[in-house]
Amino acid sequence: MSIESDKLIKEVILEKLSGSGEEAHIDTSGINTVMLDSLDKMNKTSVNRSYRAIPAAGFKGKISRLVKRLMRRLTFWYVEPCMMQQTEYNCANNIFSAQVNSEINTLRCGMKNMEGHSAAIGSLSGNVARNAEALGETNRRLDACENSGAELSAAVDELRRRLDNVEKMNYLFNGGNGMLSFADAGKGALSFSQSGEDSVVRYIFNTSGIDPAGIRYLDLGANHAVELSNTFSFYLSGASGVLLDANPVLTQELSEKRPRDIVINRCISDKPGTKLDFYIMSGDGLSTMDYEAAQGFIRENPALSIEKTVSVDSITIDEIIREHFSEKAPELMNIDVEGMELTILRMIDFAKFRPMIIICEMIEYSSTLTVGAKNQEILSFMRSKGYEEFAFTGINSIFIDNQRKEVRA
């Protein structure tokens, strides 16, 4: 094999033997010791130094046979080193050639990979250019939106109005547990309360000239976001407020379904910054932080049980008012905390904080229909604070603040 016949082969051999890395396109990870060893053997065996001149004279007789036998011995002694030398040279040559071919193939594969990388870089460059163009178009659109902020704001308001209408129709026609309110059927209002409490409150607002869409509410013991809610009807109208519940599962549901509302996962207490046990009942709407009340539910209905007890941070009424209603009391306050309604009402400073309407649960839990019963202690307390009962639904009383001139009980 002639090294001079192929320039590429020459470069590969020289670079591999020297271990230098002058050429950027050749892999020079180190000297190929196999090639060096083979080349060394080839150099040592390239010249046959065992040459001997064989005389041509003949011999006869015993002496001739002896000489011939001796000659055969000597010939074997003479020829064998030459054969072994040639064999060793051939082996080294074969190994060296194989290594050269391997290096050439590696170089060719590397060159092909470089071509592939070049194509990929070209493609990436094209993508970068296209992305830059798209980014420029996006910036131009943003600039246009900023320049037409009033039009954009109007479009957003229109989309929100349409979304509210879609929500209402969805709950009306797709099993949202809503029904047309008798008190406000002509206006298409929806009722989600257990006994129509939201319809009664809506009637009060409409009669008093108050737009239900603009009110704020405080719902203590909010429970579910939609089902049996005394505030969800007003949320659909555009109102918003604060929802409090100690059950972490329910507060997650409230946050997901009522994103405009502020959701608080706490227990009401007169002791701020404490941990309280909250008893999650198997019956919907009966979970409480009053252990005796939980046991009373179970005695009344043995099918009930305490499924789980969780530790919840406490919060006071004053903290809620300072953080969320410091400027103005909510128009509507709902209290449904399973046996602690009077305790919470006594925590309120009505001289400073007077919601226009308060909905409060007035009966104890019973597995049968309760008729003719009402919490007289709560009724007397509310009257002492200047609130009159406007309606009683059999479950909840709806109280109105007598100090509000626009309301007449």
C-alpha positions in Angstrom: 0.0 0.0 0.0 1.4 3.4 -1.1 0.9 6.2 1.4 1.7 8.8 -1.2 -1.2 7.6 -3.4 -3.9 9.1 -1.2 -3.4 12.4 0.5 -6.2 11.8 3.0 -4.7 8.5 4.1 -1.3 10.2 4.5 -2.8 12.9 6.8 -4.6 10.3 8.9 -1.5 8.1 9.4 0.7 11.1 10.2 -1.7 12.6 12.6 -2.4 9.3 14.4 1.3 8.4 14.7 2.4 11.9 15.8 -0.6 12.5 18.1 -0.7 16.1 17.0 -4.0 18.0 16.5 -3.0 20.7 14.0 -5.9 19.9 11.6 -9.3 20.9 13.1 -11.2 18.3 11.0 -9.1 15.3 12.2 -9.8 13.5 15.5 -6.5 13.5 17.5 -7.6 12.0 20.8 -4.2 10.3 21.2 -1.4 8.2 19.5 -2.6 4.9 18.1 -0.2 2.5 19.8 -1.4 -0.5 17.8 -0.4 1.2 14.6 2.9 2.2 16.1 3.7 -1.4 17.1 2.7 -2.8 13.7 4.8 -0.2 11.9 7.8 -1.0 14.1 7.5 -4.7 13.3 7.2 -3.9 9.6 10.4 -1.7 9.7 12.3 -4.5 11.5 11.3 -7.2 9.1 11.2 -5.3 5.8 14.7 -6.5 4.8 15.7 -10.2 4.8 19.2 -10.3 6.3 19.4 -14.2 6.3 20.5 -14.5 2.7 23.1 -17.3 2.0 24.8 -18.4 -1.2 24.0 -22.1 -1.8 26.9 -24.0 -3.7 25.8 -26.0 -6.7 28.5 -28.7 -6.5 27.2 -32.3 -6.4 28.2 -35.3 -4.3 28.0 -39.1 -4.8 27.8 -42.1 -2.6 27.5 -42.3 1.1 29.2 -39.0 1.4 26.7 -37.6 -1.1 23.7 -38.8 0.9 25.3 -37.5 4.1 25.9 -34.2 2.5 22.3 -34.1 1.1 20.9 -34.9 4.5 23.1 -32.3 6.0 22.0 -29.8 3.3 18.4 -30.4 4.0 19.0 -29.8 7.7 20.9 -26.7 6.8 18.3 -25.6 4.3 15.6 -25.9 7.0 17.8 -23.9 9.3 18.3 -21.3 6.6 14.8 -21.0 5.2 12.7 -21.2 8.4 13.9 -17.8 9.8 13.0 -16.2 6.4 9.5 -17.7 6.5 8.9 -16.6 10.0 10.2 -13.1 9.2 7.9 -12.8 6.2 4.9 -14.1 8.2 5.6 -11.6 11.0 5.9 -8.8 8.5 2.6 -9.8 6.7 0.7 -9.9 10.0 2.0 -6.5 11.0 1.1 -5.2 7.6 -2.4 -6.5 7.8 -3.0 -5.1 11.3 -1.6 -1.7 10.2 -3.8 -1.6 7.1 -6.9 -2.5 9.1 -6.2 0.3 11.5 -5.7 2.8 8.7 -9.0 1.7 7.1 -10.8 2.1 10.4 -9.4 5.6 10.9 -10.4 6.6 7.4 -14.0 5.3 8.0 -14.2 7.1 11.3 -13.0 10.3 9.6 -15.6 9.9 6.8 -18.4 9.4 9.3 -17.2 12.4 11.2 -17.3 14.5 8.0 -20.9 13.3 7.2 -22.0 14.2 10.8 -20.5 17.6 10.3 -22.5 18.0 7.1 -25.6 17.0 9.1 -24.8 19.4 11.8 -24.3 22.2 9.3 -27.8 21.4 7.8 -29.3 21.4 11.4 -27.7 24.7 12.1 -29.1 26.1 8.9 -32.6 24.9 9.9 -32.2 26.4 13.4 -31.2 29.7 11.9 -34.3 29.7 9.8 -36.4 29.0 12.8 -34.8 31.8 14.8 -35.5 34.2 11.9 -39.1 33.1 11.7 -39.5 33.4 15.5 -38.0 36.8 15.5 -40.5 37.8 12.8 -43.4 36.4 14.8 -42.1 38.2 17.9 -42.0 41.4 16.0 -45.6 40.9 14.8 -46.7 40.2 18.4 -45.1 43.4 19.7 -46.8 45.3 16.9 -50.2 43.9 18.0 -49.4 44.7 21.6 -48.6 48.2 20.7 -51.9 48.4 18.7 -53.8 47.1 21.8 -52.1 49.7 24.0 -53.1 52.4 21.6 -56.7 51.3 21.6 -57.0 50.6 25.3 -60.6 51.9 25.6 -61.8 49.7 22.7 -60.0 46.7 24.3 -61.6 47.4 27.7 -65.0 47.6 26.2 -64.5 44.3 24.4 -63.4 42.6 27.6 -66.5 43.9 29.4 -68.7 42.6 26.7 -67.0 39.2 26.9 -67.5 39.1 30.6 -71.2 39.9 30.3 -71.6 37.1 27.7 -69.8 34.7 30.0 -72.1 35.5 32.9 -75.1 34.8 30.7 -73.6 31.5 29.6 -73.0 30.5 33.3 -76.6 31.3 34.1 -78.0 29.3 31.1 -75.7 26.4 31.9 -77.0 26.1 35.5 -80.5 26.6 34.3 -80.5 23.9 31.6 -77.7 21.5 32.5 -78.6 20.2 36.0 -77.1 23.1 38.1 -79.8 22.5 40.7 -81.2 26.0 40.0 -84.8 26.9 39.5 -86.5 30.1 38.4 -87.3 32.3 41.4 -91.0 32.9 42.1 -90.2 36.3 43.5 -88.2 37.4 40.5 -89.2 35.0 37.7 -89.9 37.9 35.3 -86.2 38.9 35.5 -84.8 35.4 35.1 -83.2 35.3 38.5 -82.0 31.9 39.7 -82.4 30.4 43.2 -79.8 28.0 44.7 -80.8 28.2 48.4 -82.3 25.3 50.4 -85.6 27.1 50.9 -85.5 30.1 48.6 -83.6 32.4 50.9 -81.8 34.1 48.0 -85.1 34.9 46.3 -86.4 36.6 49.4 -83.2 38.6 49.8 -83.3 39.5 46.1 -86.8 40.8 46.6 -85.6 43.0 49.4 -82.8 44.5 47.3 -85.1 45.1 44.3 -87.8 46.7 46.5 -85.1 48.9 48.2 -83.7 50.0 44.8 -80.4 48.2 45.3 -78.8 46.5 42.3 -77.9 42.9 43.4 -75.0 42.9 41.0 -73.2 45.6 43.1 -73.5 44.2 46.6 -70.9 42.5 48.7 -71.5 39.5 51.0 -69.8 37.6 53.8 -70.7 33.9 53.9 -69.6 32.2 57.1 -69.9 28.4 56.7 -70.2 28.7 52.9 -70.1 24.9 52.3 -70.6 24.2 48.6 -70.0 26.8 45.9 -73.3 26.3 44.2 -75.6 23.7 45.9 -77.7 25.1 48.7 -75.8 28.4 48.6 -77.4 31.5 49.8 -74.9 33.7 47.9 -74.3 32.0 44.6 -77.3 33.6 42.9 -75.8 37.0 43.6 -72.4 35.9 42.4 -74.0 35.0 39.0 -75.5 38.5 38.9 -72.0 40.0 39.2 -71.6 40.4 43.0 -68.7 39.1 45.0 -67.6 38.8 48.6 -65.8 36.7 51.2 -66.4 32.9 51.7 -65.2 31.2 54.9 -65.2 27.5 55.5 -63.1 25.2 57.7 -63.3 22.2 55.4 -60.2 22.3 53.1 -62.0 20.2 50.5 -64.9 22.6 50.3 -62.6 25.7 50.2 -60.8 24.2 47.2 -64.2 23.8 45.4 -65.1 27.3 46.3 -61.8 28.7 44.9 -62.3 26.8 41.6 -65.9 27.6 41.0 -66.0 31.2 42.4 -62.7 32.8 41.4 -64.0 36.4 42.0 -64.7 35.6 45.7 -62.1 35.7 48.4 -62.0 32.2 50.0 -60.7 31.7 53.6 -60.0 28.2 55.0 -60.2 29.1 58.8 -62.4 28.5 61.9 -64.2 31.4 63.5 -63.0 31.9 67.1 -62.5 34.6 69.7 -58.9 33.5 70.1 -56.7 34.5 67.2 -53.7 32.5 66.1 -54.8 29.2 67.5 -55.3 25.7 66.1 -58.8 24.2 66.4 -60.2 20.8 65.7 -62.8 20.6 62.9 -65.0 17.5 62.7 -65.8 16.6 59.1 -69.2 14.7 59.1 -70.4 12.0 56.7 -73.6 14.1 56.2 -73.3 17.0 53.8 -73.5 20.4 55.5 -73.1 19.1 59.1 -69.3 19.5 59.6 -68.6 21.5 62.7 -65.9 22.6 65.2 -68.4 21.9 68.1 -67.7 18.3 69.2 -70.9 18.1 71.3 -72.9 19.3 68.2 -71.3 16.5 66.1 -72.2 13.9 68.7 -75.8 15.3 68.8 -76.0 14.8 65.0 -75.0 11.2 65.4 -77.5 10.6 68.3 -80.2 12.0 66.1 -79.2 10.0 63.1 -77.0 6.9 63.8 -76.1 6.6 60.1 -73.9 9.7 60.5 -70.3 9.6 61.7 -67.2 11.7 62.0 -65.2 10.9 59.0 -62.2 13.0 59.7 -60.8 15.5 62.2 -58.6 18.2 60.9 -56.7 21.0 62.6 -57.5 24.4 61.3 -56.2 27.9 62.0 -58.5 30.3 63.8 -59.6 33.7 62.7 -61.8 36.3 64.6 -64.7 38.3 63.2 -62.7 41.5 63.9 -59.8 40.2 61.7 -62.2 39.5 58.8 -63.8 42.9 59.1 -60.5 44.8 59.4 -59.1 43.1 56.3 -62.1 42.9 54.0 -64.8 45.3 55.2 -63.0 48.1 56.9 -64.7 50.8 54.8 -68.2 49.4 54.5 -70.1 46.4 56.0 -71.4 43.9 53.4 -75.0 44.2 52.3 -75.6 40.5 53.0 -74.2 38.3 55.7 -74.9 34.5 55.9 -74.2 32.4 59.0 -74.5 28.6 58.9 -72.0 27.1 61.3 -73.9 24.2 62.8 -74.8 25.2 66.3 -72.4 28.2 66.7 -74.6 30.9 65.2 -75.4 32.7 68.4 -71.7 32.5 69.6 -70.6 34.2 66.3 -73.3 36.8 66.5 -72.2 37.8 70.0 -68.6 38.3 68.7 -69.9 41.1 66.3 -69.6 44.7 67.4 -72.9 45.9 65.9 -72.2 49.5 66.8 -69.5 49.5 64.1 -70.4 46.6 61.8 -74.0 46.4 60.5 -74.8 44.3 57.5 -78.1 45.3 55.9 -79.4 41.7 55.8 -78.3 38.7 57.9 -79.4 35.2 57.1 -79.0 32.9 60.1 -79.9 29.2 60.6 -82.6 29.0 63.4 -83.3 25.3 63.9 -81.4 22.3 65.3 -80.5 19.4 63.1 -83.2 16.7 62.7 -83.6 13.7 60.5 -87.3 14.6 60.1 -89.1 17.8 59.0 -89.0 20.5 61.7 -92.2 22.4 62.1 -93.0 25.2 64.5 -89.5 25.4 66.0 -87.2 28.4 66.0 -84.2 29.6 68.1 -85.9 32.2 70.3 -82.6 33.2 71.9 -81.2 34.3 68.5 -84.4 36.0 67.7 -84.3 38.0 71.0 -80.6 38.8 70.6 -81.1 40.2 67.0 -84.0 42.4 68.1 -81.8 43.8 70.9 -79.3 44.8 68.2 -81.8 46.6 66.1 -82.6 43.8 63.6 -86.1 42.6 62.7 -87.0 39.2 61.2 -88.4 39.8 57.7 -89.0 36.2 56.8 -88.6 32.7 58.2 -88.2 29.8 55.7 -88.6 27.0 58.2 -84.8 26.7 58.4 -83.3 30.2 58.2 -84.5 33.6 59.5 -83.8 36.7 57.3 -83.1 39.7 59.5 -83.1 43.4 58.3 -81.3 46.3 59.9 -83.9 48.7 61.1 -81.4 51.6 60.9 -81.5 51.4 57.1 -84.0 54.0 56.0 -84.7 52.4 52.7 -85.8 49.1 54.3 -89.1 48.7 56.0 -89.9 45.4 57.7 
